[in-house]
Amino acid sequence: MTGPGKSGLSPPTGDAPGNGGAPAWERLGRFAERRGMMPLEFALGREAVRRYEAALGRLRPRDRQAVLGRIELQWSYGELAEALGVRTAETARASVIRALGRLVEAMSE
């Protein structure tokens, strides 16, 4: 899980007593880790993560890089364009959309 995004929105700080003022996303990450789970496993469930990882492994390297860069690393489309070696952020966005479609298909197999 990550912190604030480019939208300018920040995750709730969870000012409730007893939480130490840590953001909710940070507390959930620690909660999952204490149970031996990655935050993604906690959010989706272990079986879904297993299917996701297996499908990701079946993607072409460029599609895998597009998915990992955008979804897991939360790179901007500009950063992703540079990593993928494409000219524009819009081209990178289109690459991510196509890669996600292939990922969904692979997860359905």
C-alpha positions in Angstrom: 0.0 0.0 0.0 1.2 3.5 -0.6 0.8 7.0 0.7 -0.7 10.0 -0.9 -1.1 10.0 -4.7 -0.9 12.7 -7.3 -4.6 13.4 -6.9 -3.7 15.5 -3.8 -5.8 13.2 -1.6 -4.2 11.7 1.4 -5.3 8.6 3.2 -7.2 9.0 6.4 -5.0 9.7 9.4 -7.2 7.7 11.7 -7.1 10.2 14.6 -9.1 7.7 16.8 -7.6 7.2 20.2 -5.0 4.5 20.6 -3.8 4.3 17.0 -0.8 6.5 17.4 -2.0 8.8 14.6 -0.6 6.5 12.0 -2.4 6.6 8.6 -4.9 3.8 8.1 -3.0 2.4 5.1 0.2 2.1 7.3 -1.7 0.4 10.1 -3.3 -2.1 7.7 0.1 -2.9 6.3 1.5 -3.6 9.7 -1.5 -5.7 10.6 -1.1 -7.9 7.5 2.7 -8.3 8.1 2.1 -9.4 11.7 0.0 -12.2 10.3 2.8 -13.2 7.8 0.9 -11.8 4.8 1.9 -9.2 2.3 -0.6 -6.3 2.2 -1.7 -7.5 -1.3 -2.5 -10.9 0.2 -4.4 -9.3 3.0 -6.5 -7.1 0.6 -7.2 -9.8 -2.0 -6.8 -13.1 -0.2 -4.0 -15.6 -0.8 -5.8 -17.5 -3.6 -6.4 -14.4 -5.6 -2.7 -13.3 -5.1 -1.6 -16.7 -6.2 -3.7 -16.5 -9.4 -2.4 -12.9 -10.0 1.2 -13.9 -9.6 0.8 -17.0 -11.8 -0.9 -14.9 -14.5 1.7 -12.1 -14.2 4.4 -14.8 -14.8 2.7 -15.8 -18.1 2.6 -12.2 -19.5 5.2 -11.0 -22.0 8.0 -9.1 -20.2 6.8 -5.7 -21.5 3.3 -6.3 -20.3 4.6 -7.5 -16.9 6.7 -4.4 -16.6 3.7 -2.2 -17.5 1.5 -3.9 -14.8 4.1 -3.9 -12.1 5.2 -0.4 -12.7 1.8 1.1 -12.7 -0.1 -1.1 -10.2 2.5 -2.3 -7.7 5.1 0.5 -7.9 2.5 3.2 -8.7 4.7 4.9 -11.2 3.2 7.9 -13.0 2.5 7.3 -16.7 5.4 9.6 -17.4 7.8 7.5 -15.4 6.4 4.4 -17.0 6.9 5.9 -20.5 10.5 6.3 -19.7 10.9 2.7 -18.3 9.0 1.2 -21.3 11.0 3.4 -23.8 7.9 5.0 -25.3 7.5 8.6 -26.3 4.5 9.8 -24.3 2.6 9.2 -21.1 -0.5 8.5 -23.2 1.3 5.7 -25.0 2.3 4.2 -21.6 -1.3 4.5 -20.4 -2.5 2.6 -23.4 0.2 -0.1 -22.8 -1.0 -0.5 -19.2 -4.6 -0.9 -20.4 -3.7 -3.6 -22.9 -1.5 -5.3 -20.4 -4.2 -5.3 -17.7 -6.6 -6.9 -20.3 -4.1 -9.6 -20.9 -3.6 -10.1 -17.2 -7.4 -10.5 -16.7 -7.5 -13.1 -19.5 -4.5 -15.0 -18.0 -6.1 -15.0 -14.5 -9.3 -16.5 -16.0 -7.4 -19.5 -17.5 
